[in-house]
Amino acid sequence: MRGQLFISDVLVSIIVLTIIIAFTTWEAEQVYTRAADMQYDKMNSLANDMAQLAVKSILANRTSTKILPNWVDRDRWSMLQRNMSQMIKPPYAYYVNISDGSMAASGNGGCDTKSSVVVVKRIVYIIYSMENKGFKTFTLKVCI
């Protein structure tokens, strides 16, 4: 009789210990998931803000409707790069480009070797003519 009580007590204590370990593991996983979500939200917010700034600075005071080979002003592009380098500090890095390949830049090592990347695209120039139809996009990658 005593042996059965001992085995029952051990079985109940093992079940209680298993439940405690399971809840502890689950809670640790929740903390890790929340931290990853917060990191993604921060990168996404940074990428969206910088993309909006980029589009506004690239297209500021644009009056020409002609399709130009170099439709982005180099001075504005240089200013945009300086602003991004000041605002996106390590451990974050970035890579920006225009869809036609006319402009591209990266900062803090770029995003080639990074594991977490947020990509934001914005339409910056719509082309309507008989020869060319389509649009050009601005792509920004923010990574850590």
C-alpha positions as CSV (number, residue, x, y, z in Angstrom):
1,M,0.0,0.0,0.0
2,R,2.8,2.4,0.9
3,G,4.5,1.6,-2.4
4,Q,1.4,2.5,-4.4
5,L,1.0,5.8,-2.5
6,F,4.7,6.7,-3.1
7,I,4.3,6.0,-6.9
8,S,1.1,8.0,-7.0
9,D,2.8,10.9,-5.2
10,V,5.8,10.7,-7.6
11,L,3.5,10.6,-10.6
12,V,1.5,13.6,-9.5
13,S,4.7,15.6,-8.7
14,I,6.1,14.7,-12.2
15,I,2.9,15.9,-13.8
16,V,2.9,19.2,-11.9
17,L,6.6,19.7,-12.7
18,T,5.9,19.0,-16.4
19,I,3.1,21.6,-16.4
20,I,5.3,24.2,-14.7
21,I,8.2,23.6,-17.2
22,A,5.7,23.8,-20.1
23,F,4.2,27.1,-19.0
24,T,7.7,28.5,-18.4
25,T,8.9,27.5,-21.8
26,W,5.7,28.9,-23.4
27,E,6.1,32.2,-21.7
28,A,9.8,32.5,-22.7
29,E,8.8,31.8,-26.3
30,Q,6.1,34.6,-26.0
31,V,8.7,37.1,-24.8
32,Y,11.0,36.2,-27.6
33,T,8.2,36.5,-30.2
34,R,7.1,39.9,-28.8
35,A,10.7,41.2,-28.9
36,A,11.0,40.1,-32.5
37,D,7.7,41.7,-33.4
38,M,8.8,45.0,-31.8
39,Q,12.1,44.9,-33.7
40,Y,10.2,44.3,-37.0
41,D,7.7,47.1,-36.2
42,K,10.6,49.5,-35.5
43,M,12.3,48.6,-38.7
44,N,9.1,48.8,-40.7
45,S,8.3,52.3,-39.2
46,L,11.8,53.5,-40.0
47,A,11.6,52.2,-43.6
48,N,8.2,53.7,-44.2
49,D,9.3,57.1,-42.8
50,M,12.5,57.1,-44.8
51,A,10.7,56.0,-48.0
52,Q,8.2,58.8,-47.6
53,L,11.0,61.3,-47.0
54,A,12.9,60.0,-50.0
55,V,9.9,60.3,-52.4
56,K,9.2,63.8,-51.2
57,S,12.8,64.9,-51.5
58,I,13.3,63.3,-54.9
59,L,10.2,64.7,-56.5
60,A,10.2,68.1,-54.7
61,N,9.3,71.0,-57.0
62,R,9.2,68.7,-60.1
63,T,7.5,70.5,-63.0
64,S,8.8,68.6,-66.1
65,T,6.6,65.9,-67.5
66,K,9.2,64.7,-70.1
67,I,10.9,61.4,-69.7
68,L,14.5,62.2,-68.9
69,P,17.3,59.7,-68.8
70,N,18.5,61.1,-65.4
71,W,15.1,62.2,-64.0
72,V,16.4,62.3,-60.4
73,D,18.5,65.3,-59.5
74,R,21.9,64.2,-58.3
75,D,22.0,66.9,-55.7
76,R,18.7,65.7,-54.2
77,W,20.0,62.1,-54.3
78,S,23.2,63.1,-52.5
79,M,21.1,65.0,-49.9
80,L,18.9,62.0,-49.4
81,Q,21.9,59.7,-48.9
82,R,23.3,62.1,-46.2
83,N,19.9,62.3,-44.4
84,M,19.6,58.5,-44.5
85,S,23.1,58.0,-43.2
86,Q,22.4,60.4,-40.3
87,M,19.0,58.8,-39.4
88,I,19.8,55.1,-40.0
89,K,22.6,54.3,-37.6
90,P,24.3,50.9,-36.8
91,P,23.2,48.2,-36.1
92,Y,20.7,49.1,-38.8
93,A,21.8,49.3,-42.5
94,Y,20.0,50.3,-45.6
95,Y,20.0,49.9,-49.4
96,V,18.0,52.2,-51.7
97,N,17.5,52.1,-55.5
98,I,15.4,53.3,-58.3
99,S,13.7,50.6,-60.4
100,D,15.4,51.7,-63.7
101,G,18.8,51.3,-62.2
102,S,19.7,54.9,-62.5
103,M,20.4,55.4,-58.8
104,A,21.4,53.1,-56.0
105,A,23.1,53.5,-52.6
106,S,23.7,51.7,-49.4
107,G,24.8,52.6,-45.9
108,N,26.3,50.8,-42.9
109,G,27.4,47.8,-45.0
110,G,24.2,47.3,-47.0
111,C,21.7,44.4,-46.5
112,D,23.4,41.6,-48.4
113,T,24.6,39.7,-45.3
114,K,21.8,40.7,-42.9
115,S,19.1,38.3,-41.7
116,S,16.2,40.6,-40.9
117,V,15.2,42.8,-43.8
118,V,12.1,45.1,-44.3
119,V,11.5,46.2,-47.9
120,V,9.3,49.3,-48.8
121,K,8.5,50.3,-52.3
122,R,6.9,53.6,-53.5
123,I,5.9,54.7,-57.0
124,V,7.8,57.8,-57.7
125,Y,7.3,58.5,-61.4
126,I,4.5,57.4,-63.7
127,I,5.3,57.4,-67.4
128,Y,2.5,58.0,-70.0
129,S,3.6,58.3,-73.6
130,M,3.1,56.5,-76.8
131,E,6.5,54.8,-76.6
132,N,6.8,54.2,-72.9
133,K,4.2,53.1,-70.4
134,G,4.7,52.1,-66.8
135,F,6.2,53.5,-63.7
136,K,9.4,53.7,-61.8
137,T,9.6,52.7,-58.2
138,F,11.8,53.7,-55.3
139,T,12.8,50.6,-53.2
140,L,14.2,50.9,-49.7
141,K,15.6,48.0,-47.6
142,V,16.2,48.5,-43.9
143,C,17.9,45.6,-42.2
144,I,19.6,44.5,-39.0
